Amino acid sequence: MIRFEQVGKVYPDGTIAVDDLSFEVAEGELVTLVGPSGCGKTTTMMMVNRLIEPSSGRILVDGEDISGVDPVRLRRRIGYVIQQVGLFPHRTVLDNTATVPALVGWKRARARERAAELLDLVGLDPGTYGSRYPAQLSGGQRQRVGVARALAADPPVLLMDEPFGAVDPVVRERLQNEFLGLQAAVRKTVLMVTHDIEEAVRMGDRIAVYGAGRIEQFDSPGAVLGTPATPYVARFVGADRGLKRLSVTAVEPDDLEEPPVARLDEPAGSAAARLDGTGARWAVVLNGGGELHGWVSADALRAAGGHGTVGALARRMDAWVPVGAPLKQAFSEMLQHDAGWVAVLDGPRFLGVLTPARLHEALRRSVDADARGVGRDEVRFDSIADA
């Protein structure tokens, strides 16, 4: 959807902002441009809507060389979200959101209807917020309006310049989550600038790590963290890149162990005998449909003296994650609940448990898979989990 072909930008004083950039952003992909201040990432993004003109090379959007496109017409089909939001203070939230549709010739009723749909999509009830003015909104709410306005004319391309940088960390994380959910629904082609490697890893399908005017590595978040292409990239992503990689490595069924299982209506005595036979100290408790109910300890089953059912002795299982969740989320659940493992579910259905050893193995397998260019299921090595 967006293609850079040997693009360069040199200012009259001789400053080289970007040098010989060649990369492509696929349709529906979110690519983050990350690097220190002055590295050229914002210049790169602003050349896409011709707020800055390149000195050399060419940029294509949907196969069309933008140098031959009227800049005003080009910008009206590219959404643009900036850190300061840039809402018109004298216009209501609804009219702010309807700005671009009105500029491209939509009738007022249609533009306002579209604006209301987008406000609802970003979590702002148009009946409540549509008649308010920007000064009456919080920073996070203004940022939501900015995103809604950028999407109002249904542009195929969205440019985002530090879009969540002006809000506090709690609101920032919530906005990131909301935008990722929105992107899953609308699938725009997004070029997003950030100076924060954590945000780049969390948001991007792929990451372009900038040095001085050049891209040092353009790859998936997992590959950037697991196999940095240059010493510069390794320094930039930090010595704790293994921990960062937990955020972009998903829990997969092959990562799980199959623990002993007891059923809700099973007699406590038979469950105790089965655990004694395996040496296990606990069992996962499921209902008749294979759904997680909780867990039970071998000690509790023995103490029942053969009386009652497993369900009467079962304890609530708070430490659980859905399959496909990041390893970081699973690790956080272990720490939060002081648990030695987390249950992994597919909807309500229990799949298995993830232990610290299996979590470590999953991380190692993911790094090795990226380094070798193969799937995680093709990586085999000795593991402490199998000892």
N, C-alpha and C positions, 0 to 999 in steps of 0.2 A: 504493500500500500504506500509506504514511504521509502524512497531509495536515494541514498547519497552516493554520487559518483565522483570521486577525487575532488571533493569540495574543499576549498580553502577560503579563509578570510584574513586579509592583511589591511590594516588601517593606514591612513596617509603618513603617520609618523613612523611606519615600519613595523609596528607591533603585529605579530602573528597571533591571531586569536585561535584559529583552527587551521590545521595543516593536513591536506590530503586525506580527508575523511571519506571512507567508502563502507557503507553498511546498509542493511535493509530491515525495515520493520514490517512484519507480515500483517495481513488483515486480521483484525480482532486481537492483536497482541499488545501487551502493555510492556514497554521497554523503559527502564529507568536509566537516566544519565547521571552518574555520580562522580564526584571528585572535589578537590579543594577549590576555594574561591579563585577565580581568574583562570581556570583551566580550559574554558571554552564551551562548557556544557550549555549555558544559557544562550550563548551566541548560536550554537548549533540549532537549538529549538526555535529561536526567533527567525532563523533563515527559512524555516518551513512555511511561515506565513508572511514572509518578505518584510517583516519589520526591520530586518537587517538583510542587505543584499550580499551574496557571496562574491568573492573576488575571482574565483575560478571554479571549474567543475560545474556540475548541474545537480538539481534536486527534482525528483519526480514524485508526484502524488497521484496515486491511482493510474500510473502509466503516463501521466502528462507532465511535461517539463514546465515547471511553474514560472520560469522566466518569461514565458510568453502569455501568462495569464494576468488579467487586470488584478492588481493587488487587493482592491476593495472587494471584488467578486470572490477572490481566493479566500479572504479572511472571513467572509460570510458563510463559507462552507467548512470552516475549521473552528471548532470550539476552543476557547482559550480561558484558562483558569490561572489566576495569579495569587500570590501570597496575600496581597493587600485587598483582594476581592474586586475592588473598583466599582461598587454599586453606586448608582445615581442617588444621592441623598434626598432629592426632592421628589422621587418617584416611589410608589408603593412597591412592596415585594412582588406582587403579581405583575405590575407593569415592568419592573426591572427584569423579571424572568422572561417576559414576552418581547424584550427589546429586539433580538435578532430576527425572530419570525416577522415582526412588524417591518423591519428594515428590508427584508427580502420580498415583501409584498403580500404577506398573509393578511386576510381580513381580520379586523380587530377582535371579533368574537372568536374566530378560530385560534388566533394567537393567544388569547387569554385562556381559552380552554386547554390548549397545549401547556401553557404555563402552570395551570392548576394541576394537570396530570403530573408534571415534573416535580412540582413542590411536594405532592403526595408521595412520589417515588423516593425523594430524598428525606422523607420523614417529617415534613412540615405540613400540617393540615392547612390547606388553602383557605378554609373558612375561618381559621384562627389567625393565620399569619399573612394571608394575602393582602389585607388592607393596612398592614403595618408598614412603617418606614424603617430603613436600615439602622437608624440610631436606636430603634426600639428592640433590636435583636442582640443576642450574645455573639461573641466572636465565632463560635462554632456554627451558630445558626446562619450568620452572614456567609460563612464558607459554604454551607449547604446551598444557599441561594445562588452563589457563584457557580457551583457545579450544575445546578438546575438550569441556569441561564445559558451556560455553555452547551448544554445538550438540547436546548429548546427547539432549534431548527433541525434536529436530527442529523448533525454533521457526521460524516464517516470517520473524521480524524479529530482527536482531542489533544491539545497541548496543555501541559500543567507545569507551572513554574513555582516550585516550593509551595504547593497548594495548602499544606497543613502546618507550615512553619510558624504561623503567627498565633497559635493557640497553645494552651498548656498541655503537658504530656498526656493527661488522662483523656481530654477531649480529642487530642490528636490520634490516640489509639482507636477511639471510638469512630472517628471520621474515616480512618484508614479501613477499619472493618466494614463500615457502611459502604465505602466506595468500592471495595473488592466485591461485596455482594451486588452492588449496582452494575459493576463491570461484567460480572457473571451473567447478568440478565441482558444487558444491552450490547456487549461485545464490540466496543469501539476500538479503533486503532489508537493507542495512547502513547505519547512521548512525554515522559515526566522527568523533570529536573529535581534533584535533591542533593544536598551535601552530606546526608546521613546514610551511612552504609547499612544501618539497621533497617531504615525505611526502604532503601533500595532493594534489599534482600526480601523484605516482607511483601512488597508491592509488585515487583517486576517478574514477568515471565522470563525476560532476559535482562542482563545488566551490561551497560557500557561503562567501564571504569576509565576515567580520563586521567591522563598525565598532563603535561603542558601542551595543550592544543591537539593532542592525539589520543586515540583510544588505545589503551594498553591491553585491555581484554574485553571481548564481547561474547558473553556466554550465559548459561543458566546460572541462577544464584548458587545452586549446589556446586557447580564446577568452579565458579569464582572463589568460593569459600574453601572447597576441598582441594583444588589443584590450581593455585594462582599461577598465571602465565609468566609473570616476571617478579623479581624481587620487589619492585615498586608496588605491584598489586598486593603482594603478601604483606608489606608494611602498611599499606592503606587499609586493608580489611582487618588487620590487627592480629596479635598473637592469640586472641581468643576466638579465632575464626571457627574452631571446632564447636564451640558453644553456639555461635551464631548459626552454624549449619543445622543445629537441632530444629531451628525454625522453618527450614525448607525441606526437611526429610520427613516423609509421611510414614505413619504406622501402616504396615502391610500385613496381610494374613500370615505370610511366611515368617514374620518376625515373632510369632506368638508361641507360647508353650500351651500344652493341653493339661490343665491341672485335674486332680480328682473332682468328680462332680457328684453331688447328692441332690435328690429330688425333694420338693417340699413335703410330699405326703409319705415319704419313705420312713420306716421305723428307725428311730435313733440307734437301736442296737445293731441293725444290719449295716448302717452307714459307718458306725464305729468299728465294726469288725473289718470292713473293707479298707478303711484307712489304716488300721493296725497292720493289715497285711501288706500294705505298700510302704509303710513308714512315714506317710504324709502327715503333716501337722494341722492341715486345714483342707476344706473342700469348698468349691463354689456351689451355691445353692440355686437351682433353676426350677421354674415351674414346669407344668406339663407341656407347654409350648416351646420350651427351650429358651425362655426369656430369663434374664438375670433377676434374681430375687435378693441375693445377699451372699453371705459366706458363713461357715460354721467351723469351729475349731474341734480338733479331735478330742481335746480335754473336755469340752462341753458335752460331746456325745457320750464319752465314757462316764462322766458324772451323772448322766441321766439314768444310768443303771438299766438300760434296756427299755425304759418307759418313754412314751410320747413319740412325737414325730420330729423330723429334721426341722420342719417349718417353725415349731415352737421354740427352737434353740437358735435359729438363724439370726444373724446380725446384719444390719444395713451395710451395703457396699457403696461408699461415697466416692472412692477413687476409681473412676472409669472415664474412658474417652471413646469417641466413635472411630471406626476404622477409617484411615485416611487423614486423621488429625496429625499435626506436627509432633515429632518426638519431644519438642520443647513443652508442649501442652501435657503430654504424658508424664514427663519428668516433673513438671510443676505439680501435677496431681499427687505424685508420690510424696513430694516434699510437704505439700499443704496438709495431707492427711496422715503423714508419718507412716506411709504404707510401703511394704516391700515389693509390691507389684500393683499394676492397674488392670482392671478388666477392660476388654475391648469389645465393642458392640457394633453390629451391623443393623441399624434401627434398634428394635428391642431385642434382637437375637444375639445371644452370647457367642463369641468366636473363640476366645482364649484369653490368656493373660500375658502382659508384657512385664518382664522382670528387668532389673538394672543390667544384668548380663546380656539379655536379649536386646535391650536398648542400645548398649554399646556395640553389639554385633551389627545391628541395623545401621548404625552410623558408619562403622568401618566398611560395611558392604556398599553403602551408598557412595562413599569416597572412592573406593576401588572401582566401582562400576563406571563412574565419571572418568576416572583416569584411563580406563581401558576402553571406554566407548561401548559398553555393553549394558544389558539390563541387570538390575540388582539380583534377579533370580538366577543369573548365570555365574555369580561370584560365590566361590566356596573357599573356606579356610577353616583352620582349627579354631575352636572357640571355647572359652571357659564355660559357656553355657552347656556345652556338650560333654564336659569333663566328668 
